[in-house]
Amino acid sequence: MLQPPHGETSSSTPQQVGGLPLAGAGPVSRAPGSPPPEASRQAPHNQFLDLVRTVAILRVLAWHTYGYAWLSYFVASMPAMFFVAGSLMAHSLERGSVRHVLVARFRRLLIPLWVFAIVALAVMTRHGIVHPEMGEPLRWSQIPWWVFPVWDPQGSDWGVTFWAVLWYMRCLTWLLLLSPILVWLYRRLSVQLILLPLSALILFEILSRSGEPVSWQFEDLALFGIFWILGFSYNAGTLARLSTPARALATLVFAAASAWWVLTQDVPNMVVNASYPAHLLVGLTWLFAALTFERPLARFASRATAARFIGWVNDRIFTIYLWHAAGLFAMYEILWAVNRPRWLRDAAALPIVLAVTWTCMLAFGWIEDIAARRELHFTPRSGQQPARAATKRRAPAFLVPSVAAVGLSVLLGALLTEHFHTSTSIPASAAAVPPSGAGIEMRAKRAVILDAPPPSPSPTPNAEGPASAPVTGAELQRLLEGWRIELGIGGTTLAIRRSDGTAWSGAAGTDADTGFPLNANRRYPIASVTKTFTVAMILQLVEEGKVGLDERASHYVTGIAHSGDYTVQQLIQHTSGLMATDGVAPAAALLAATRTPLAFAPGTQFLYSSPGYFMLGLIIEKVTGLPYTAALHERLIDPLGLSATRMDEEVAPLDASTHPVSNAALRSSSGVLRSSSGIRAVGTRFEYYGVLWSSAGLQSTVADLASWAIDLWDSDAVVSEATRRQMTTFLGSEFQYAGLGTYPFCPCWVENGALQGERWGHYGRSGVLEYDPRDRIAVAIYTSGTDIDERLIVAYDDLSQRVRDLLRNRALVVHP
C-alpha cells in the first residue's frame, strides 16, 4: 500500500527486472548477506510492482462491493499488496537508517489515517447521539488505535463500514515495526525466513481445527508475513534467479494445491478468504503467475496510457483504500437499506462505490502529498507529466471524470438524505406477538399443575373393535372426520407416528385457499414450529462444542439488537427482552429491535420474540459458515429424509433478499463479514428470499412433522438423550413454562423438583406438533384457514386425546 518516502524513487540508472531493463523501485539484485548499497544509491520506479498494486486495489474495490465467492479466486489482492509493500520496505531499509525509514513510513501511514479518523469518528459520534438505540456506540477506549493502529481501529456498530477495512492498518503497522528485525534475519537466512511465519500459520490452523481459540490478528500476521518476506526476496533479486519455466511450474503446483485444498478441506461457502491455508495457496498461485509474465506485464505497464492510469492510481492509492469505505457506506445505504431488485443492486453497486471514492480522492488525496513531503497537487499525477502544447491548452484528463464523479456523488448524497429523512420503523401493528406465541401464553394460563403424576391411562371404549385389535386407517379417518364435523372445522390434516416407525396421515374437509378437498400431503406453512428446527441446530452446535448456551450472543454476532446483553439460551427461551414482531422480515425486524430498547433485563421476564430467533439464525450461519437454509438441509432435512419440508424461499422466493446482513443499518461483524482480506459485501454469502426465516419460515406436511417429532424427541437421530432432557427442563409459570424450543402440554406435575408434562411440543399459526413420551406417539395437526386461538387449543387437545386413546396398547396397521 505505501509508496516509498519522498525522494526514494528517482534514479537515472535502469535496472534489470526479469531480464528486462526497467524502471524499478526497490528490487536490487545482490547476494543475501552482502552489505547494503550506499544510502545515496537510488533506483527508478518499478512499473511491474505498480501494476501489481493497481490490479490489487481494483480487485479490493470489486470484492468489497460484491463479495461473490468466485471473486475470491480472481487475483489475491491482499497477498499482492503485502508483497509489494514488503519489497518497498526492504529497499528503503537498504538505503536509509531504520529511524529515518520508520519515521517516513509512519508519517505517510498515520497522517492520512488521522484525517480519515476525524471524519469517520465525527460521523459515528453524531449518529450515536442522534440514534443511541442503534447498536453499540463508539467507545472512547478505541481512540488510541486510530492514533497509532497497533490494534484494529474500531468504532460504532452503525459505522462498521468505515472501520472494518482498517484491519489492514494494524497488520501493516506490525509488519513495519518488525521489518528491521526481519530484514536483519533475511540477510542471514535468505528465503528460508519464510519458514517462520509459515510454521506459525500451520500451528494456528491446527489449533483452530482442534477447537482452540486463535486470534485472527495473529493469523493475519503469519499469512501476510509470508508475502512480506517474499517481497524481501524480490527486492534482493532472489526471485529473479528463478527461470520463467520454474516460475510457471511453481504457478501450476500452487494452483493444483489450491484446488486440492478448496475441494477437500473446510473452506466455508467456498470463499478463499475464509480459509487461511486456501488464501495462502491462491495468493502464491497469483503471485507466481504474475512473476511468470513479469516481462510482458512490465512492458504493458510502460505503455503511455497504461502508465498514466497506473501512475494516477499509485499516486493516491492509500487515499483510495481508506476512502472507498465511504463509497461502500453510500452503496449499502442506497441499495441495501431498503428492498431493491437484485439486478439494480448488481448494476449500480460498483458505480456508486467508484463515484464516491473518486470524489473523496479529490477532496482528501492531497493529504498524501503533505504526509510524503512532496509537491502539493489536488488531482492525481501519473509521474510522467506530458510536455505542454505550444498552441492550444487542453483540459486536464481528470476534468471529465472528476466532474462526473462529483455530480454523481451530489446526487447520491441527495438520495441518502431522502432515505434518512423518510426512513420509518415498522408499523405498530407488526410489533406484536405472533398467534403461535399467543397460543403458548393461553395454554400457560390454563395449565393444570398436579401434585403427583396422573394415573396411567387405559384404552377408552371408543375403539371399534377389541382393545387388542390393530387400529386401521379407516378407523382413524372416521375419527378425524367426526372430530372435524363436531368441532366445526372447515378442513384439516392429521398425522400420527409411533416410535416403532408405524405411521398414518389423513385429511378431511376442504382447503380454505382453493375450495377443493384437502389432501393429506398438503404442504403448509408450519410457522413457529420452525423454531424446533432452529433450536435443534443450535443444540447440535452446543454438543459439538461450537456454541455455548450461556455465552452472550455477541460472542458470535456483534452489534445487532443488543447482542451483548443476553445469552443464547435466553434467545431460545424468549427471555432476552427483544421486542416481538409479527410477519416482519428479518432485516426489518432486527433493525427495529436494534433501535428499540430491551423490554426488560434479560432473564427476568418472558416475551415471545421472532427477532430473537432471527438472532439464532445469524448464530447458526456464523458458526457453520452456511446460509440458514443450506445448514437446515445439511444437518436436518436431508439426513432425516424430510422430503416434503422446504423453506419459504425455496417454494416462492421473493425478488429481493431480506436477510438481516443485507440491510445497511445492520452491518456488523456478521453483516460485514470479516476475513483475512478485510470485509466482503453482504447479500451474497448469506441471503434469504423470504419473510419468516429461522423463526417461522418452514413449510411441510403433517407426515413430515410427525416424523420430525419422533426424530427430535424420541431418538438420538438429532440430539443426545442428555440434550433432550435439557429441552424438556421447563421454566416456571412466569416464563410460560418454556423449555429449549419445547413447551409442556399440561396436565403437568412436579417430579424430583422438575416440572413434567403429559405431552410437549410447539404451536404454529394453524396447527400443532406434539409428542407423548409415555405412549411414544407424535401427533401433527393442521387446520386450514385458521389462526391459533383458545377454541383451537381445546380442539387440538381433544383430537390428540382421541387419537392417543384409540392407539393405546393397540398396533397400528394401515391397509392400502
C-alpha positions in Angstrom: 0.0 0.0 0.0 2.6 2.5 1.0 4.8 4.2 -1.5 8.5 5.0 -0.6 9.1 8.2 1.1 9.6 11.3 -1.0 12.9 11.3 -2.8 13.4 7.5 -2.7 12.2 6.6 -6.1 14.3 8.6 -8.6 17.3 7.4 -10.4 18.8 7.6 -13.8 20.2 4.1 -13.7 17.9 1.4 -15.3 17.6 -1.9 -13.6 17.2 -5.4 -14.9 13.8 -7.0 -13.8 13.3 -10.5 -15.1 15.9 -9.8 -17.7 14.2 -6.6 -19.0 15.7 -3.2 -18.4 13.0 -1.5 -16.4 12.4 1.4 -14.1 12.3 -0.3 -10.7 11.6 1.0 -7.2 13.2 -1.3 -4.8 14.4 -4.7 -6.2 18.2 -4.5 -6.3 19.8 -7.8 -7.1 22.5 -8.8 -4.6 23.5 -11.9 -2.7 21.9 -12.5 0.7 24.2 -11.4 3.4 26.1 -8.9 1.3 26.3 -5.4 2.7 23.6 -2.9 1.7 24.3 -0.4 -1.0 25.2 3.1 -0.1 22.4 5.2 1.2 22.8 7.6 -1.6 22.0 4.9 -4.2 18.5 5.3 -5.7 16.6 3.1 -8.0 14.0 4.1 -10.6 10.3 3.4 -10.4 9.2 -0.2 -10.9 6.2 -0.3 -13.2 5.7 -4.0 -12.6 5.2 -3.5 -8.8 3.0 -0.5 -9.5 0.9 -2.6 -11.9 0.6 -5.4 -9.3 -0.6 -2.9 -6.7 -3.0 -1.2 -9.2 -4.7 -4.6 -10.0 -4.8 -5.5 -6.3 -6.5 -2.3 -5.3 -9.1 -2.6 -8.1 -9.8 -6.1 -7.0 -10.2 -4.9 -3.4 -12.9 -2.4 -4.6 -14.7 -5.2 -6.6 -14.5 -7.7 -3.8 -15.7 -5.3 -1.1 -18.5 -4.2 -3.3 -19.9 -7.6 -4.4 -18.2 -10.3 -2.4 -19.1 -13.1 -4.8 -17.4 -16.3 -3.8 -15.8 -16.6 -7.3 -14.2 -13.2 -6.9 -12.1 -14.5 -4.1 -10.3 -16.8 -6.6 -9.6 -13.9 -9.0 -6.4 -12.2 -8.1 -5.4 -12.5 -4.4 -5.4 -8.8 -3.7 -4.1 -8.6 -0.1 -1.2 -11.0 -0.6 -0.2 -8.9 -3.6 -0.4 -5.6 -1.6 1.8 -7.0 1.2 4.2 -8.4 -1.3 4.7 -5.0 -2.9 4.9 -3.2 0.4 7.4 -5.7 1.7 9.6 -5.2 -1.3 9.5 -1.4 -1.0 10.2 -1.6 2.8 13.2 -3.8 2.3 14.5 -1.5 -0.4 14.1 1.6 1.9 15.9 -0.1 4.8 18.8 -0.8 2.5 19.2 2.8 1.6 18.4 4.6 4.9 18.6 4.3 8.6 15.9 2.4 10.5 14.8 5.5 12.3 14.6 7.6 9.1 12.6 4.8 7.2 10.2 4.2 10.1 9.5 7.8 10.6 8.9 8.4 6.9 6.7 5.3 6.6 4.6 6.1 9.6 4.3 9.7 8.6 2.8 8.6 5.3 0.6 6.0 7.1 -0.7 8.0 10.0 -1.4 11.5 8.7 -4.0 10.3 6.1 -5.4 7.9 8.7 -5.8 10.8 11.2 -7.7 12.9 8.7 -9.9 9.8 7.9 -10.4 9.2 11.6 -11.5 12.8 12.3 -14.3 12.5 9.6 -15.3 8.9 10.5 -15.3 9.4 14.2 -17.3 12.6 13.9 -19.9 10.9 11.8 -20.2 8.0 14.1 -20.3 10.2 17.2 -23.0 12.4 15.8 -25.1 9.4 14.8 -24.7 7.8 18.2 -26.0 11.0 19.8 -29.0 11.2 17.5 -29.7 7.5 17.4 -28.4 6.0 20.6 -30.5 2.9 20.2 -28.7 1.7 17.0 -26.3 -0.9 18.4 -23.1 -0.5 20.3 -21.9 3.1 20.2 -18.4 4.4 19.7 -16.3 3.7 22.7 -13.6 6.2 23.5 -11.2 3.5 24.7 -10.9 2.6 21.0 -9.5 6.0 20.1 -5.8 5.2 20.7 -5.9 2.6 17.9 -7.0 5.3 15.5 -4.0 7.4 16.6 -1.5 4.6 16.3 -3.0 1.3 15.0 -1.1 -1.3 16.9 -4.6 -2.9 17.3 -7.6 -2.8 15.0 -9.2 0.7 15.0 -12.9 0.2 15.7 -16.0 2.4 16.1 -19.7 2.1 16.5 -21.7 -0.8 15.1 -23.7 1.5 12.9 -20.4 2.8 11.3 -18.7 -0.5 10.9 -18.2 0.0 7.2 -15.8 2.9 8.0 -13.6 0.9 10.2 -13.9 -2.7 9.0 -11.2 -2.1 6.4 -8.7 -0.8 8.9 -7.6 -4.2 10.0 -5.0 -3.6 7.2 -3.6 -0.7 9.1 -3.0 -2.9 12.1 -1.3 -5.7 10.1 0.8 -3.2 8.2 1.8 -1.4 11.4 3.0 -4.7 12.9 5.0 -5.7 9.8 6.6 -2.2 9.5 7.7 -2.4 13.1 9.0 -5.9 12.7 10.8 -5.1 9.4 14.2 -4.0 10.8 14.4 -7.4 12.6 13.1 -9.3 9.6 15.5 -7.7 7.2 18.4 -8.5 9.6 17.2 -12.1 9.7 16.7 -12.2 6.0 20.3 -11.2 5.3 21.3 -14.3 7.3 18.7 -16.8 6.4 17.6 -15.6 2.9 14.2 -17.0 1.7 14.3 -19.7 4.5 13.0 -17.0 6.8 9.6 -17.7 5.3 9.5 -20.9 7.4 8.9 -18.8 10.5 5.5 -17.3 9.5 4.6 -20.5 7.6 5.2 -22.6 10.7 3.1 -20.2 12.8 0.3 -20.4 10.2 0.3 -24.2 10.3 0.3 -24.1 14.1 -2.6 -21.7 14.2 -4.6 -23.9 11.7 -4.0 -27.0 13.8 -5.1 -25.2 17.0 -8.2 -23.8 15.2 -9.2 -27.2 13.9 -8.9 -28.7 17.4 -11.3 -26.1 18.7 -8.7 -23.8 20.4 -9.4 -20.1 20.1 -6.9 -18.4 17.8 -6.9 -14.7 17.3 -7.3 -13.9 13.6 -5.0 -10.9 14.1 -2.1 -13.2 14.6 -3.2 -15.5 11.7 -3.2 -12.3 9.6 0.4 -11.6 10.6 1.5 -15.1 9.8 -0.2 -15.2 6.4 0.8 -11.8 5.2 4.2 -12.1 6.8 4.9 -14.8 4.2 4.2 -12.4 1.3 6.0 -9.6 3.1 9.2 -11.7 3.2 8.6 -12.8 -0.5 8.7 -9.0 -1.2 12.2 -9.0 0.5 13.2 -11.8 -1.9 12.0 -9.9 -4.9 13.9 -6.8 -3.7 17.1 -8.9 -3.1 16.9 -10.5 -6.6 16.4 -14.0 -5.2 13.2 -14.5 -7.2 14.9 -13.1 -10.3 17.2 -16.1 -10.3 14.2 -18.4 -11.0 13.8 -19.0 -14.7 10.5 -18.4 -16.4 9.8 -22.1 -16.7 10.5 -22.5 -13.0 8.1 -19.7 -12.1 5.4 -21.3 -14.4 5.9 -24.7 -12.7 5.6 -23.1 -9.3 2.3 -21.4 -10.5 0.9 -24.8 -11.6 2.0 -26.5 -8.4 0.4 -23.8 -6.2 -2.8 -23.8 -8.4 -3.1 -27.6 -8.0 -2.6 -27.3 -4.3 -5.2 -24.6 -4.1 -7.7 -26.7 -6.0 -7.0 -29.7 -3.8 -7.4 -27.7 -0.6 -10.6 -26.0 -1.6 -12.2 -29.2 -2.8 -11.1 -31.5 0.1 -10.9 -29.2 3.2 -13.3 -27.0 5.1 -13.5 -23.7 3.2 -16.7 -22.0 4.3 -19.0 -21.4 1.4 -16.0 -21.9 -0.9 -14.7 -18.4 -0.2 -10.9 -18.4 -0.3 -10.6 -15.6 2.3 -12.5 -17.7 4.8 -9.6 -20.2 5.0 -6.0 -19.0 5.8 -4.4 -22.0 4.0 -6.5 -21.5 0.9 -5.7 -17.8 0.9 -2.0 -18.6 1.1 -2.1 -21.1 -1.8 -4.3 -19.0 -4.0 -2.1 -15.9 -3.2 1.1 -17.8 -4.1 -0.6 -19.0 -7.4 -1.4 -15.5 -8.5 2.0 -14.1 -7.3 4.0 -16.6 -9.3 1.7 -16.3 -12.3 2.5 -12.5 -12.3 6.2 -13.3 -11.9 6.0 -15.7 -14.8 4.7 -13.0 -17.1 6.8 -10.2 -15.4 8.5 -9.1 -18.6 5.3 -8.7 -20.7 3.5 -7.2 -17.8 6.2 -4.6 -17.3 6.2 -3.8 -21.0 2.4 -3.3 -20.8 2.8 -1.1 -17.7 5.3 1.1 -19.6 2.9 2.0 -22.4 1.7 5.6 -22.2 -2.0 5.1 -21.5 -1.4 2.2 -19.0 1.5 4.0 -17.3 -0.7 7.2 -16.9 -3.5 5.2 -15.3 -1.2 3.2 -13.1 0.6 6.4 -12.1 -2.7 8.0 -11.1 -3.8 5.1 -9.0 -0.5 4.7 -7.2 -0.3 8.5 -6.6 -3.4 8.2 -4.5 -3.6 4.5 -3.6 -3.6 5.0 0.2 -6.5 7.5 -0.1 -8.4 5.1 -2.4 -8.1 2.3 0.2 -9.1 4.4 3.1 -12.0 6.3 1.5 -13.5 3.5 -0.5 -15.2 2.7 2.8 -17.3 5.8 2.3 -18.3 4.5 -1.1 -19.3 1.2 0.4 -21.3 3.0 3.1 -23.2 5.0 0.5 -23.7 2.0 -1.7 -25.2 0.0 1.3 -27.5 2.8 2.3 -28.8 3.4 -1.1 -29.1 -0.2 -2.4 -29.5 -2.4 0.7 -31.2 -0.3 3.4 -34.5 -0.8 1.5 -35.6 -3.6 -0.8 -34.1 -3.1 -4.3 -34.3 -5.5 -7.3 -31.2 -7.8 -7.5 -30.3 -6.5 -11.0 -30.3 -2.9 -9.8 -28.0 -3.8 -6.9 -25.6 -5.6 -9.1 -25.6 -2.9 -11.8 -25.4 0.2 -9.5 -23.2 -1.0 -6.7 -19.7 -0.6 -8.2 -20.5 2.8 -10.0 -21.7 4.2 -6.6 -18.6 3.0 -4.8 -16.3 4.3 -7.6 -18.0 7.7 -7.7 -17.9 8.3 -4.0 -14.3 7.0 -3.8 -13.3 9.3 -6.6 -14.9 12.3 -5.0 -13.2 11.6 -1.7 -9.9 11.1 -3.5 -10.2 14.6 -5.0 -11.2 16.0 -1.6 -8.6 14.3 0.6 -5.9 13.0 -1.7 -3.7 16.0 -1.2 -3.2 14.8 2.4 -0.9 12.2 0.9 1.3 14.9 -0.6 1.6 16.6 2.8 2.4 13.3 4.5 5.0 12.4 1.9 6.5 16.0 1.9 6.2 16.3 -1.8 4.7 19.0 -4.1 1.1 19.6 -3.3 -1.4 18.7 -6.1 -5.1 18.3 -5.9 -5.5 15.8 -8.7 -3.5 12.6 -9.1 -0.4 12.7 -11.2 0.9 9.9 -13.4 4.6 10.7 -12.6 5.1 11.3 -16.3 3.9 14.8 -17.0 3.5 15.4 -20.7 5.0 18.5 -22.3 2.6 21.4 -22.6 1.2 22.1 -26.0 2.6 25.3 -27.5 -0.5 26.4 -29.4 -3.6 25.1 -27.5 -4.3 24.4 -23.9 -6.1 21.1 -23.4 -8.4 20.3 -20.5 -6.8 18.1 -17.9 -7.6 14.4 -18.4 -9.0 14.3 -14.9 -11.6 17.0 -15.5 -14.4 15.0 -17.1 -14.3 12.0 -14.7 -13.9 14.4 -11.8 -16.9 16.5 -12.7 -18.9 13.3 -13.4 -17.9 11.8 -10.1 -18.7 14.9 -8.1 -22.0 15.3 -9.8 -23.0 11.7 -9.2 -21.9 12.0 -5.5 -24.1 15.0 -5.1 -27.0 13.0 -6.4 -26.1 10.1 -4.1 -26.0 12.5 -1.2 -29.4 13.7 -2.0 -30.7 10.2 -2.2 -29.1 9.4 1.2 -30.6 12.5 2.7 -34.0 11.5 1.4 -33.6 7.9 2.6 -32.7 9.0 6.2 -35.5 11.6 6.1 -38.2 9.2 5.1 -36.9 6.1 7.0 -39.5 4.8 9.4 -39.8 2.0 11.8 -42.1 -1.0 11.3 -45.8 -0.4 11.7 -47.1 -0.6 15.2 -49.4 -3.5 14.1 -46.3 -5.5 13.2 -44.8 -5.1 16.7 -47.0 -7.8 18.1 -46.7 -11.4 19.5 -47.5 -13.9 16.7 -50.5 -16.2 17.0 -48.3 -19.1 18.0 -46.9 -17.1 20.9 -50.4 -16.1 21.9 -51.3 -19.8 21.9 -48.4 -20.7 24.2 -49.5 -17.9 26.5 -53.1 -19.1 26.6 -52.0 -22.6 27.3 -49.7 -21.4 30.1 -52.6 -19.5 31.7 -54.9 -22.5 31.7 -52.2 -25.0 32.7 -53.2 -27.6 35.3 -50.4 -28.4 37.7 -51.0 -31.6 39.7 -49.4 -32.7 42.9 -48.5 -36.1 41.5 -48.3 -37.8 38.1 -51.8 -38.8 36.9 -52.5 -42.5 36.7 -51.5 -44.3 33.6 -54.3 -44.0 31.1 -56.1 -47.0 29.8 -57.9 -47.6 26.5 -61.2 -45.9 26.2 -64.3 -47.6 24.9 -64.4 -45.6 21.7 -62.4 -48.3 19.8 -64.5 -50.1 17.2 -63.0 -53.4 18.0 -61.4 -55.3 20.9 -58.8 -53.3 22.8 -56.1 -55.7 21.4 -57.2 -55.5 17.8 -55.0 -53.4 15.4 -56.1 -49.9 14.6 -56.8 -49.4 10.9 -56.6 -46.4 8.7 -60.3 -46.5 8.2 -60.8 -46.1 12.0 -58.5 -43.1 12.1 -60.2 -41.5 9.1 -63.6 -41.8 10.6 -62.3 -40.4 13.9 -60.8 -37.4 12.1 -63.9 -36.7 10.0 -66.2 -37.0 13.1 -64.0 -34.6 15.0 -63.9 -32.1 12.2 -67.7 -32.1 11.9 -68.3 -32.0 15.6 -65.9 -29.0 16.2 -67.0 -27.2 13.1 -63.5 -27.3 11.4 -63.6 -26.5 7.7 -60.6 -28.6 6.7 -57.8 -30.5 8.5 -54.9 -32.8 8.0 -53.6 -35.2 10.7 -50.5 -37.4 11.0 -49.5 -39.7 13.8 -46.3 -41.6 14.1 -45.1 -44.1 16.7 -41.6 -44.8 17.9 -41.6 -48.1 16.1 -42.0 -46.3 12.8 -45.6 -47.1 12.1 -47.5 -44.0 10.9 -50.7 -42.8 9.3 -51.8 -39.5 7.8 -55.1 -38.4 6.5 -57.2 -35.3 5.6 -60.8 -34.2 5.9 -62.8 -31.3 4.7 -61.8 -28.6 2.2 -58.8 -26.4 1.6 -59.7 -22.8 2.6 -57.3 -21.4 0.0 -58.6 -23.4 -3.0 -62.1 -24.7 -2.0 -61.1 -28.2 -3.1 -60.9 -31.2 -0.8 -57.8 -31.3 1.4 -55.1 -33.8 0.7 -53.0 -35.4 3.4 -49.9 -34.4 1.5 -50.8 -30.7 1.5 -47.7 -28.7 2.3 -48.5 -25.7 4.5 -46.6 -23.0 6.4 -45.7 -24.6 9.8 -45.0 -21.1 11.2 -43.4 -21.2 14.6 -42.9 -25.0 14.6 -39.9 -23.9 12.6 -38.4 -22.8 15.9 -37.9 -26.5 16.8 -35.6 -26.9 13.8 -33.7 -23.8 14.7 -33.2 -24.9 18.3 -32.2 -28.4 17.2 -29.4 -26.9 15.1 -28.2 -24.7 17.9 -28.2 -27.7 20.3 -26.2 -29.8 17.8 -23.6 -27.0 17.7 -23.6 -27.0 21.5 -22.9 -30.7 21.5 -20.1 -30.1 19.0 -18.6 -27.5 21.3 -19.1 -24.7 18.9 -21.8 -22.8 20.7 -22.4 -22.3 24.4 -25.9 -21.8 25.8 -24.6 -19.5 28.5 -22.5 -17.4 26.0 -23.6 -13.9 25.1 -25.0 -13.7 21.6 -22.3 -11.1 20.9 -19.7 -13.9 21.1 -21.0 -14.9 17.7 -22.8 -11.9 16.3 -21.9 -8.4 17.5 -23.7 -5.1 17.1 -27.2 -6.2 16.2 -30.2 -5.9 18.5 -28.3 -5.5 21.8 -26.5 -8.8 21.3 -24.1 -8.2 24.2 -26.9 -8.2 26.8 -28.4 -11.7 26.6 -27.3 -15.3 26.2 -28.1 -17.9 23.6 -30.3 -19.8 26.0 -32.3 -16.6 26.7 -32.9 -16.2 23.0 -34.2 -19.8 22.8 -36.5 -19.3 25.8 -37.7 -15.8 24.8 -36.3 -14.2 27.9 -33.8 -11.9 26.1 -36.1 -8.9 26.3 -36.0 -8.4 22.5 -39.2 -6.9 21.1 -41.9 -9.1 19.5 -42.8 -8.8 15.8 -45.4 -10.5 13.6 -44.9 -11.0 9.9 -41.9 -8.8 9.6 -38.9 -9.9 7.5 -35.6 -10.5 9.4 -33.8 -7.4 8.1 -36.6 -5.0 9.1 -37.3 -6.9 12.4 -33.7 -6.8 13.6 -33.4 -3.2 12.6 -36.4 -2.3 14.6 -35.1 -4.5 17.5 -31.8 -2.7 17.3 -33.5 0.7 17.6 -35.8 -0.4 20.4 -34.6 -0.8 24.0 -34.9 -4.2 25.5 -38.3 -4.7 27.1 -36.8 -5.9 30.4 -33.5 -7.1 31.8 -32.6 -10.4 30.1 -33.6 -13.4 32.1 -36.2 -11.6 34.2 -39.4 -11.9 32.1 -40.8 -13.7 29.0 -41.7 -12.1 25.7 -42.2 -14.3 22.6 -39.8 -12.8 20.1 -39.3 -13.5 16.5 -36.2 -11.3 16.3 -34.7 -13.5 19.0 -34.9 -16.4 16.6 -33.6 -14.4 13.8 -30.6 -13.8 16.0 -30.3 -17.6 16.4 -30.4 -17.9 12.7 -27.4 -15.5 12.4 -25.5 -17.5 15.0 -26.1 -20.7 13.1 -24.8 -19.0 9.9 -21.8 -17.5 11.6 -20.7 -20.8 13.3 -21.5 -23.2 10.4 -20.4 -20.9 7.6 -23.5 -21.8 5.7 -26.7 -19.9 4.9 -29.5 -21.0 7.3 -31.4 -22.8 4.5 -28.3 -24.7 3.5 -27.5 -25.6 7.1 -31.0 -26.8 7.6 -30.8 -29.2 4.7 -27.3 -30.4 5.6 -28.0 -31.0 9.2 -31.6 -32.0 9.4 -33.8 -32.1 6.3 -31.7 -34.3 4.1 -30.2 -36.7 6.7 -33.7 -37.3 8.2 -35.4 -37.7 4.8 -37.9 -34.9 5.3 -38.5 -34.7 1.6 -41.6 -32.5 1.8 -40.1 -29.9 4.1 -38.8 -26.7 2.5 -38.1 -23.1 3.4 -40.5 -20.5 2.1 -37.7 -19.1 -0.1 -37.4 -22.4 -1.8 -41.2 -22.6 -2.5 -41.9 -19.0 -3.5 -38.8 -16.8 -3.3 -39.1 -13.0 -3.1 -37.5 -10.8 -5.7 -35.0 -9.3 -3.2 -33.1 -10.6 -0.2 -34.5 -9.8 3.2 -31.5 -11.3 5.0 -30.5 -9.3 8.1 -27.0 -8.6 7.0 -28.3 -7.4 3.6 -29.6 -4.3 5.5 -27.2 -1.4 5.6 -28.2 -0.4 9.1 -27.2 -3.8 10.4 -23.7 -4.0 9.0 -21.9 -5.7 11.9 -19.3 -8.4 12.3 -21.8 -10.8 10.8 -23.1 -8.3 8.3 -19.8 -7.1 7.0 -18.1 -10.5 7.2 -14.5 -10.2 8.5 -11.9 -12.3 6.9 -8.2 -12.3 6.3 -8.8 -10.0 3.4 -10.9 -7.4 5.1 -14.6 -7.0 4.5 -16.8 -8.5 1.9 -20.1 -7.2 0.5 -23.2 -8.5 2.2 -26.0 -10.2 0.4 -24.0 -12.9 -1.4 -22.8 -15.4 1.1 -25.8 -15.2 3.3 -29.0 -14.3 1.6 -32.6 -15.1 2.3 -35.5 -14.5 -0.1 -38.5 -15.0 2.3 -40.2 -13.3 5.3 -40.2 -15.5 8.4 -36.7 -17.2 8.2 -35.4 -19.0 11.2 -38.4 -18.1 13.3 -41.2 -19.3 11.1 -40.2 -19.8 7.5 -40.6 -23.6 7.0 -43.3 -25.3 5.0 -44.1 -29.0 5.5 -46.7 -31.7 5.7 -48.2 -33.3 8.8 -46.5 -36.6 7.9 -43.0 -35.0 7.8 -43.7 -33.2 11.0 -44.8 -36.3 12.9 -41.6 -38.0 11.7 -39.6 -35.0 12.8 -41.1 -35.1 16.3 -40.1 -38.7 16.7 -36.5 -38.0 15.4 -36.2 -35.0 17.8 -37.9 -36.2 21.0 -37.7 -40.0 20.8 -34.4 -40.9 19.3 -30.7 -39.9 19.1 -31.1 -39.0 15.4 -30.9 -35.3 16.1 -29.5 -34.7 19.6 -28.4 -36.9 22.5 -30.6 -38.1 25.4 -28.9 -35.7 27.8 -29.8 -32.8 25.4 -33.4 -33.9 25.1 -33.6 -33.8 28.9 -32.4 -30.2 28.7 -35.0 -29.4 26.1 -37.7 -30.6 28.5 -36.4 -28.9 31.6 -39.1 -26.3 31.8 -39.1 -22.9 33.5 -41.8 -21.6 35.8 -45.2 -20.1 35.0 -43.8 -16.6 34.8 -41.8 -17.7 31.8 -44.7 -19.6 30.3 -43.1 -22.9 31.2 -40.5 -22.5 28.4 -38.1 -25.3 27.7 -35.5 -25.3 24.9 -37.8 -24.8 21.9 -40.3 -27.1 23.6 -43.3 -26.3 25.8 -45.3 -28.7 28.1 -48.9 -29.5 27.2 -50.5 -30.0 30.6 -51.7 -31.6 32.8 -48.3 -31.2 34.4 -46.8 -32.2 37.7 -43.6 -31.7 39.7 -41.3 -34.7 39.9 -37.9 -34.6 41.6 -38.1 -30.8 41.7 -38.7 -30.6 37.9 -41.9 -29.8 36.0 -43.1 -32.7 33.9 -45.7 -32.6 31.2 -48.1 -35.2 29.9 -47.1 -34.1 26.4 -44.9 -31.4 24.9 -44.4 -29.7 21.6 -44.9 -26.4 19.8 -47.7 -24.4 18.2 -47.7 -23.0 14.8 -50.1 -20.4 13.4 -52.5 -23.0 12.0 -51.6 -26.2 13.8 -49.7 -28.0 16.5 -46.9 -30.6 16.8 -46.8 -32.6 19.9 -45.2 -35.8 21.4 -46.5 -38.1 24.1 -43.5 -39.5 26.0 -45.4 -42.2 27.8 -47.1 -43.7 24.8 -44.2 -42.5 22.5 -46.6 -41.1 19.9 -46.2 -38.0 17.8 -49.2 -36.1 16.6 -49.2 -33.3 14.0 -52.4 -31.3 13.2 -53.1 -28.7 10.6 -56.4 -26.8 10.3 -56.9 -24.8 7.1 -57.6 -21.1 7.1 -57.2 -20.7 10.9 -55.2 -18.7 13.4 -54.5 -20.3 16.7 -56.9 -19.3 19.5 -58.3 -20.7 22.7 -61.0 -22.6 20.9 -58.5 -24.3 18.6 -56.2 -25.1 21.6 -59.1 -27.0 23.2 -59.9 -28.7 19.9 -56.3 -29.8 19.2 -56.1 -31.3 22.7 -59.4 -33.1 22.1 -58.3 -34.6 18.8 -54.9 -35.6 20.3 -56.7 -37.3 23.2 -59.0 -39.2 20.9 -56.1 -40.4 18.8 -53.9 -41.5 21.6 -56.8 -43.3 23.4 -57.6 -45.1 20.2 -54.0 -46.2 19.7 -53.1 -47.1 23.3 -52.0 -50.7 23.6 -53.0 -51.4 20.0 -50.9 -52.0 17.0 -51.3 -49.6 14.0 -51.9 -51.4 10.7 -52.7 -49.1 7.9 -54.2 -51.0 4.9 -53.9 -49.6 1.4 
